[in-house]
Amino acid sequence: MRLHIANKNYSSWSLRPWVLMQHLGIAFEEKLYSFYGDTWDELKALSPNNRVPMLEDDGLKVWDSLAIVEYIADRFPGVWPEDRTARAFARCAAAEMHSGFSDLRNLCPMNCALRIEVQNWTPALLKDWARIDQLWSEGLSRFGGPFLAGDRFTAVDAFFAPVVFRAQTYSPALSAEASAYVDRILALPVMQDWYQAALKEPWKEASHEQEAAEAGTILQDLRG
């Protein structure tokens, strides 16, 4: 299998299937494209929706992060929790993340390398972060942790992995339970692998950098 992804510093959608497959030990080849230039044009000619992520498996193309995860779940164990109740919660939470939280996405874009002081915590943005906190706290409480649907990292944790990086970048006010979850996910070897690769990327794409600058005051840029 080959997973087509974009810049690790910016691409929250790419992170989801990548971190899940890496954590579960599912073998795949990674094909990374920068967000501009010839490689991006190459991707647009290849991907059915001109976007990443996109998975190729023996000639079959699967696009959209949720569709990729479900495709992987059809082929490999461990993608979703075995317990029916935990699995239902995990799917609901992942679907909510996939389709919602527009203010969080727009006002706190993923930029792994930066530390940003938000200047305008709008009511809608605060509401999104509060709902994230509520979801995380509910999952950890109901299913015993240390992950959102029990004792194993599953697809629901992968879907919130980009939010974990955003929490590191923007330092929102979170409960003790949610903050501890952020620390646990950031410490996972697969998350550290993604993060270190993001810091080493040579590209700074103008529109993504502008979005970060508009999010607040940049306190630190950790890219070499």
N, C-alpha and C positions, 0 to 999 in steps of 0.2 A: 504494500500500500504506500501511496505517496500523499502527504498532506501539504497543500499549498497554503502558505500563510504570508502575512505582511510583517512590517517592522515590529519587533518585539517591544520596543519602547512605547508604541502607540496602539497596537492592534488588540483590543480587548476581545473581539470576536474570535480571533485566531487562537488566543490563549486557551479558550475553553476546551476544545477537543485535544489540543496539544498536551495540556497538563494532565488531562484524564488518561490519555493513551500512554503517556510517559509513566505516570504513577502506577498504572495497571500492568506495565511491562509489555504492552502491545507493540510489536515491531512495526516501524514505518520509516519511510524516507521523508525528510523535511526539505521542502522547496520554498525558500524565502524570497520575497520581492520587496523592493523599496517602494514607497508610496508615490514615486514619480520617476520619469525617465523611461528608458527602453524596456526595463524589466516589467514595469507596470503595464505597458502596452502589450507585452507578451502575455501577461495574466488575463487581461481583458479579452484577448483572442481565444483563450483556453477555457475560462470559467463560464458556465452557462448564464450566470447573472452578473458577470464582470466584477465579481467581488471575492473576497476571502472570508472565511476559510473554504477550501474545496478539497474533498478527498477523492482520490482515484484508486480504484481497486480492480485490477484485472480488466481495465477498459471501461469500467463503470464509473460515472462521475456522480458524486453526492455533494450538494452544496447546502449552505446554511448550517450554523453551528448545532442547532437542535436536531436537524435531520441527520447530521453526521453522528451525533451521539446516539441517536436511536438506531442508526445503521450498525454502529459498533456494538450496541447492546444485543442486536440480533445474532451477532457472531461470537461474542465473548462474554464470559460471566463477570459479575462484579461491578457492572456499570451502574445499576440501580440497586437499592437495598433489597434483600430477600424478603424481609417482613412486609406484609401487604400494607399495613398502616404507615410504616415508615416510607415505603415506596410511593404511596399516594401523596404524602406530604412532600417528598423530594420532587416529584414530578410537578406538583402545583407550584412549589417555590421556584423551581427552575423555569417553568413557563411564565410565571409572573416577572421574573428577572428578564427573560428573553423579550417580553413584549412591553414592559413598563419602565418606570423610573426615568422618564424623559428629561426631567430637570437635572437629575444627578448626572446623566450622560452628557448633557449639553453644557452644564455649568461646572462640572468637575471631570473634564476629559481625562482619559488615562494617559499619563506621561510618567513612566516608572522612575525616571532619573531625577525628577524635580521634587522639591519641597516648597509648597505654596501656602501662603497665608491668605485665606479667602476674605475678601473685603465686604462682600454682600451676601450674607446668609439669608436668602429670600425665604419667605414662608413655605413656598413650594419645595425648595431644595431641602429645607429642614424637615419637611414632611417625608420626603423620600428617604433621607437618612434615618429618620425615626422608624419608618416601616422596615428598612433593612435591619435595624437593631431588633425590632420586634420579631421578625422572621428568624433571625439567628438565635435569639434567646429562646424562642419557642422550640425550635428544633433541638437545641442542646439540652433543654429541660425535659422534653418529652421522650427523647430517645437516648439520653444518658451520655452523649458526647463520646469522644472529644470532637467528632465531626457532626455535621448538621443533621444527619439521619442515623446516627449510631456510632459504632466503634470503627468504621471503615470510611475512607475517603471515597466518595461516589460522585456521580454526575452533578448532583446538586451543589457540592463543594466546588466543582470545576466551574459551574455557571457563576458562582459568586467570587471566583478567584480574581477577576478584574476589579471588583469592588474592594477586595482586600488591598490591592495595590493602590487604589484611590484613597483608601483610608490612611495608608502610609504617606501619600503625597499631601493630602489636605487636612489631616488631623481633625476630623469631625468629633463632636462630643458623642461618645458611645458609652453604654453601660459596661460594667466590669466584665460581664460574661462575653459581650461582643468584642471588647478590646482584647481579651485573652484569646478569643478565636482568631482574631487578626494575627496576633503574634504566632500562634500555632501554625497557621497556614503559611505565613511568610517564612517560617523556619523549615518547611518541607524542602528536601533536596531538589525536587523538580521545580519548585517556585524559585529557589535560589539559582538554579541553572538558567531559567528564563530571565531573571533579574540581572544576573551578571552579563549575560549576552546582550541584554538591552542597553546596559551601560557602555558596552564596547562598540555599539553600532556607530558608523561614521556619518549617518544621514541626519540632517535636521530639516524636516519638511516644513515649509513656511506656514501653511494653513494650520497645521497641528501646533506649531510653536506659538502662533498668534492666539489660538484658542486657550492655551495654557496661560499666556500673558494676560488675557482678559479675565481669567478665573480669579486672579488676585495678585498679590505681591510675591514674586519668585524669591525665595530665601536662599535656595541652594540648587545648583545644577551639578550632579555627580558624574556626568559623562566625562571621560578622559579626553 
